[in-house]
Amino acid sequence: MEAKTQATQDNQPYPQLISGLGGWLVLIQIGLYVTMLMLIFQLMSTVNIFGDGTWELFTDKSSMIYHSMWKPLILFEIIYNVLFFAFCIFILVCFYSKKAILPRLMIIYFGLSLLVGIVDYILLMQIPFARELEDGGSIRDMIRAAVTFLIWIPYFIRSVRVKHTFIH
């Protein structure tokens, strides 16, 4: 009799199937919206460089703070911010559509955030003037991105909620 009861229990679906956009996924949603706001502000401040004479100051060879890396660094940041903003929108669409690809997109999102932070820091450190102005903020950002990566990647790989939510 006991064996029959055990077999019946194994065939039943989970009584409390954990799914939906709640739980820790609320933090992901908030983080995506905050990231988009930050990208808008960064993009606006970077674009202002072109109107206030800063671009000429950075890229004119006769300028005291000229360096050949300023132009690629600024352009890299603008292109990255625009593309990453579009990527965040795509992630949110997949998120609310509960697409099965979302866990992979989030792994790419966190990995890309870390990778771009490292590349940006390396490019920035090639410029002596920028190196002098570095106050440790870039390193803090890289550490934050690394910790975020280390926390959320395992969550998206192992979470029962993620497995049961993103199925379409």
C-alpha positions, -999 to +999 in steps of 0.1 A: +000+000+000+028+023+009+045+018-025+013+026-043+010+059-023+045+068-031+040+062-069+008+083-068+027+112-051+055+111-077+030+114-106+012+145-093+023+179-104+040+202-080+013+214-056+027+249-054+044+255-088+067+284-084+063+307-114+055+342-124+073+375-124+074+378-086+101+368-061+136+378-070+126+386-105+111+419-092+146+431-085+156+422-121+127+443-134+137+472-112+173+469-122+165+469-159+144+501-156+171+518-135+197+507-161+177+523-188+174+555-169+211+556-162+218+549-199+196+579-209+214+602-185+248+589-196+239+593-232+226+628-227+258+639-209+280+623-235+261+639-264+264+673-246+302+670-253+295+678-289+277+711-282+298+726-255+332+726-271+345+696-251+347+674-282+370+699-299+391+701-267+395+664-266+401+658-303+421+689-314+458+679-317+468+714-304+448+710-272+466+704-239+444+674-230+444+659-265+449+622-268+443+600-298+422+576-276+395+603-266+377+600-299+373+562-300+365+561-262+337+587-265+323+571-297+325+536-280+305+549-251+278+565-272+274+534-294+274+511-264+248+532-245+224+533-275+228+495-283+226+485-246+194+507-242+179+488-272+190+455-257+173+464-224+140+471-242+143+438-260+150+420-227+119+436-211+097+426-240+110+390-237+106+393-199+070+402-200+063+378-228+079+351-206+101+340-235+123+309-230+153+328-243+152+353-214+177+334-190+203+334-218+196+371-225+202+379-189+234+360-188+245+380-219+233+412-202+253+407-170+284+393-189+283+423-213+280+448-185+311+433-169+330+430-201+322+466-213+332+480-179+366+463-181+371+474-217+360+510-209+384+511-179+413+498-200+406+524-227+403+551-201+436+542-185+454+547-218+448+585-215+471+602-190+447+631-183+419+606-176+442+585-154+449+615-132+412+621-128+403+585-119+390+585-084+383+547-081+348+550-094+355+528-125+370+501-103+340+502-080+317+499-110+337+469-123+336+452-088+298+459-086+294+444-121+314+413-112+295+407-079+262+412-098+274+387-124+284+362-098+250+364-080+225+366-109+241+341-134+236+311-110+201+324-102+191+324-139+207+289-144+193+272-113+161+290-102+129+269-103+109+301-107+129+310-138+125+275-153+087+276-147+082+312-158+101+316-191+086+288-211+072+304-243 
